[in-house]
Each structure stands twice: as structure tokens, then as C-alpha cells.
Amino acid sequence: MPDKRQCGNDAAAYVLGALEPEELEAFRAHLASCAACREDVAALQPVVEALPAAAPQLAAPGDLRRRVIDAARSEPKDAGPAREEPDQRRRPAPRPRARRRWGWAPSPAAAVAGVLAAALVAVGIVELASGGSSGTRVIQASVRGTGSAELRVTGRRGELVVSHFPPPPSGQIYQVWLERGHAAPSPTSTLFSVTSTGTGDIGLVGDLRGVSEVLVTAEPSGGTLVPTTAPLITAQIS
């Protein structure tokens, strides 16, 4: 297997959509045979998808539209290319450089995307962990059967930590649900299993504002839209 530190450089560019078409095609083919890159993509994808929801939503100033239009109108219009003097000697056009196909060394765009992805991951982890607020509330959850679980709530974000919890039955996965008031539980895309020792540290996808309970059920692989089993974990927020 290639050195993970080298071949994984394009994983960040891939999840950010920064690869050129030829590089994208080559990297997709590479993923089929490289477990290291598949792990990198799987680790980066949820963070990139969650970043838009992690950033606080701010209202734009009321005069923003007017200022943008005024700025656009004040820009000088393009007068077109400058005329070349008759006696000006023409220089030969530079030879185009051959495009590099995807390989172990990242292209400049991929390298920039890699740095950007690293920054996004760092910011995303902080935002997802803090939800824009300081202080974490730890809620002990009730567990049906063996094991223990606690919900750590920071701002609008949650993290579920389980210990000595059995793995899901064959062909099933654990799915997280959010219940608001007396409404039916809403499905989330948070699916998880546990390690061989029964532990798990799961960052919840979704805003916990207005949520009264966080539930976990065992569902068919891929998750469902409606719970099919009784909750195995129940954490009451309010």
C-alpha cells in the first residue's frame, strides 16, 4: 500500500470538490483499492457536511443590497484590451505546461484544498463540540440492558458517549432520534456501532434546540425514517 501520508493528500480535495475532472476520475478509481484513502474520505465527509449547520446564522445588514449595487456601479467599465503599437515586437506565446494527472504528489489546487480542509476540520470540530457556547452539561442517560451512556450538551450540539454497550445485532445499526415535545421522534443521519470493548463517542448531527429527548434504537443497516424497535438509550434534556 502506498504511504498514507502521501496518497491521502487528495482526500481533502476530493470531499471539497476541488479536484480537476481527470484527477477526480483517477482518485475515484484509486479509492477502490486504497483503504487508507477511503478512511480519510469517510472521516472528512461528515465534518464538511456539518460545517454549514455549525456556523451561527447572522442576519445581513438592511443596507447591504444598496451598498453592493453602489459598489458595482462605481467600478470602472472594462475598456477592452489595449491596442498594440505598430512597432511593438511580438513575443512568442508561452508554451502551455503539460497537465499533471493525479498521482502521489498533490496538484497546487489539491494542496491548497488540503490546507483548507485541515482548517475546516479544526474549526468544524471546535464548532461541533462547542456549538458556539462555553460550558458542557453532562446528562446521564437511561440504558435498557447492559452498558451505560451519557449525553454531553454544549450549546446547541450534543455528544453521546457509551461504555460497555453491546454491538448491534447482525444486519442492524444504532440510530439516533430527536424528540421535541410530544411529537414523534425525528430521524437523524447519526448511525453508529461500538468498538470491541463496547465503547463509542458519537457526535450528534443536528441542532438540539427544542429537543426534549435523545433516543437510540437498533435499526436495519442504513437507518429508517420511523423507529422499528423500542429505545435502548434515552437521554432527557428537559
C-alpha positions in Angstrom: 0.0 0.0 0.0 1.4 3.5 -0.8 2.5 5.8 2.0 -0.7 7.1 3.6 0.8 10.4 4.3 1.3 10.8 0.5 -1.6 9.2 -1.2 -4.1 10.7 1.3 -3.2 14.2 0.2 -6.0 14.3 -2.4 -8.7 13.0 0.0 -9.3 16.5 1.3 -9.6 18.0 -2.2 -12.0 15.2 -3.1 -14.5 15.9 -0.3 -14.3 19.6 -1.0 -14.9 19.1 -4.8 -11.6 20.7 -5.7 -10.1 18.0 -8.0 -9.9 18.5 -11.7 -12.1 16.2 -13.8 -9.2 13.9 -14.7 -7.9 13.9 -11.2 -11.4 13.1 -9.9 -11.8 10.1 -12.2 -8.3 8.8 -11.2 -8.9 9.3 -7.5 -12.3 7.5 -7.6 -10.5 4.6 -9.2 -7.8 4.7 -6.6 -10.4 4.6 -3.8 -11.5 1.1 -4.8 -8.0 -0.3 -3.9 -6.8 2.0 -1.1 -8.3 1.5 2.4 -6.3 4.4 3.8 -7.8 7.0 1.4 -11.3 5.5 2.0 -10.8 6.1 5.7 -9.6 9.6 5.2 -12.7 10.4 3.0 -15.0 8.8 5.5 -13.5 10.9 8.3 -13.6 14.2 6.4 -17.0 13.9 4.8 -19.2 14.2 7.9 -17.3 17.3 9.1 -17.6 19.1 5.8 -21.3 18.3 5.6 -21.9 19.5 9.1 -19.9 22.8 8.9 -22.7 24.9 7.3 -25.1 24.0 10.2 -22.3 24.6 12.8 -21.8 28.3 11.8 -24.1 30.7 13.6 -26.7 32.2 11.2 -26.5 36.0 11.1 -28.9 38.4 9.5 -27.4 40.5 6.7 -27.5 44.3 7.3 -30.5 46.0 5.8 -28.5 48.3 3.6 -26.2 45.5 2.2 -28.0 45.3 -1.1 -27.8 49.0 -1.7 -24.1 49.1 -0.8 -23.3 46.2 -3.2 -25.2 47.8 -6.1 -23.4 51.2 -5.4 -20.0 49.5 -5.4 -20.8 47.7 -8.6 -21.8 50.9 -10.3 -18.7 52.7 -9.2 -16.4 50.1 -10.7 -14.8 51.4 -14.0 -16.1 49.6 -17.1 -13.6 47.4 -19.0 -12.3 49.3 -22.0 -11.2 46.2 -23.7 -7.6 45.1 -24.5 -5.1 47.8 -25.1 -4.1 48.5 -28.7 -0.6 47.3 -29.6 1.7 49.8 -31.1 2.8 49.0 -34.7 6.5 48.9 -33.8 5.9 46.7 -30.8 7.7 43.4 -31.2 5.5 40.4 -30.6 6.8 37.9 -28.1 6.1 34.3 -28.7 3.3 32.9 -26.6 4.5 30.8 -23.7 4.3 27.1 -24.2 1.5 25.5 -22.2 2.7 23.3 -19.4 1.6 19.7 -19.5 -1.2 19.0 -17.0 -0.3 16.6 -14.3 -2.6 13.6 -13.9 -3.4 12.5 -10.4 -0.6 10.9 -8.7 1.0 10.7 -5.3 2.1 14.3 -5.3 -0.9 16.7 -5.0 -1.6 19.4 -7.5 -1.4 23.0 -6.4 -5.2 23.2 -6.1 -5.3 19.9 -4.2 -2.5 21.2 -1.9 -4.5 24.4 -1.2 -7.6 22.3 -0.6 -5.8 20.1 1.8 -4.7 23.0 3.9 -8.2 24.5 3.7 -9.7 21.1 4.7 -7.4 20.8 7.6 -8.5 24.3 8.8 -12.2 23.4 8.2 -11.8 20.2 10.1 -10.2 22.0 13.0 -12.8 24.8 13.0 -15.6 22.3 12.5 -14.6 20.1 15.4 -14.5 23.1 17.6 -17.8 24.4 16.4 -19.5 21.0 16.6 -18.1 20.4 20.1 -19.0 23.8 21.4 -22.0 24.9 19.4 -20.8 28.5 19.9 -21.1 28.4 23.6 -18.9 27.6 26.6 -19.7 25.1 29.3 -20.8 21.5 28.9 -23.8 19.8 30.6 -23.5 16.1 31.2 -26.7 14.1 31.3 -26.8 10.5 32.4 -28.9 8.5 30.1 -31.1 5.5 30.9 -30.0 2.3 29.2 -32.2 -0.8 28.6 -30.0 -3.8 29.1 -26.2 -3.6 29.8 -23.9 -0.7 29.5 -24.0 3.0 30.3 -24.4 6.2 28.4 -24.2 9.9 28.9 -25.1 12.9 26.7 -22.8 15.8 26.7 -24.6 19.0 25.6 -22.5 22.1 24.7 -24.5 25.0 23.4 -26.8 23.5 20.6 -24.6 20.5 20.0 -24.5 17.1 21.6 -22.1 14.2 22.0 -23.2 10.7 23.1 -20.7 8.6 25.0 -21.4 4.9 25.6 -19.5 2.3 27.6 -19.7 -1.5 27.8 -22.6 -1.3 25.3 -23.3 -4.4 23.2 -22.8 -4.2 19.4 -26.0 -4.0 17.3 -27.5 -7.3 16.1 -26.3 -8.7 12.8 -27.6 -6.6 9.9 -28.5 -3.7 12.1 -27.0 -0.4 13.2 -27.7 2.0 16.1 -29.6 5.1 15.0 -30.1 8.4 17.0 -33.5 10.1 17.1 -34.5 13.5 18.4 -37.9 14.1 20.2 -39.4 17.5 20.5 -42.3 17.8 23.0 -44.9 15.2 22.4 -44.2 14.9 18.6 -43.0 11.6 17.1 -39.2 11.2 17.2 -37.4 12.7 14.2 -34.7 10.5 12.5 -31.2 11.8 12.2 -28.3 10.6 10.0 -26.3 9.7 13.1 -25.7 6.0 12.8 -23.1 4.2 14.9 -21.7 0.9 16.2 -19.3 0.3 19.1 -15.8 -0.9 19.5 -14.9 -4.4 20.5 -14.9 -3.2 24.1 -18.4 -1.7 23.8 -17.3 1.9 23.8 -18.4 4.7 21.4 -18.0 8.5 21.2 -20.6 9.8 18.8 -21.0 13.4 17.7 -24.7 14.1 17.0 -25.7 15.6 13.7 -28.4 18.2 14.2 -29.4 21.2 16.4 -30.6 20.3 19.9 -32.6 23.5 20.4 -36.1 22.5 21.5 -35.2 18.8 21.8 -36.6 17.1 24.9 -35.1 13.6 24.5 -32.3 11.9 22.6 -33.1 8.3 21.8 -31.1 5.4 20.3 -32.7 2.4 18.7 -31.4 -0.6 16.7 -32.5 -0.3 13.1 -31.7 -2.1 9.8 -28.4 -1.1 8.2 -28.7 2.3 6.6 -31.3 3.6 9.1 -35.0 4.1 8.8 -37.4 7.1 8.9 -39.6 5.6 11.7 -38.3 3.7 14.7 -38.9 -0.1 14.4 -37.7 -1.0 18.0 -38.0 0.3 21.5 -35.3 2.8 22.6 -32.2 1.2 24.0 -30.9 4.6 25.2 -32.9 7.6 26.4 -31.4 10.9 27.5 -33.8 13.5 28.8 -32.6 17.0 28.1 -35.6 18.9 29.5 
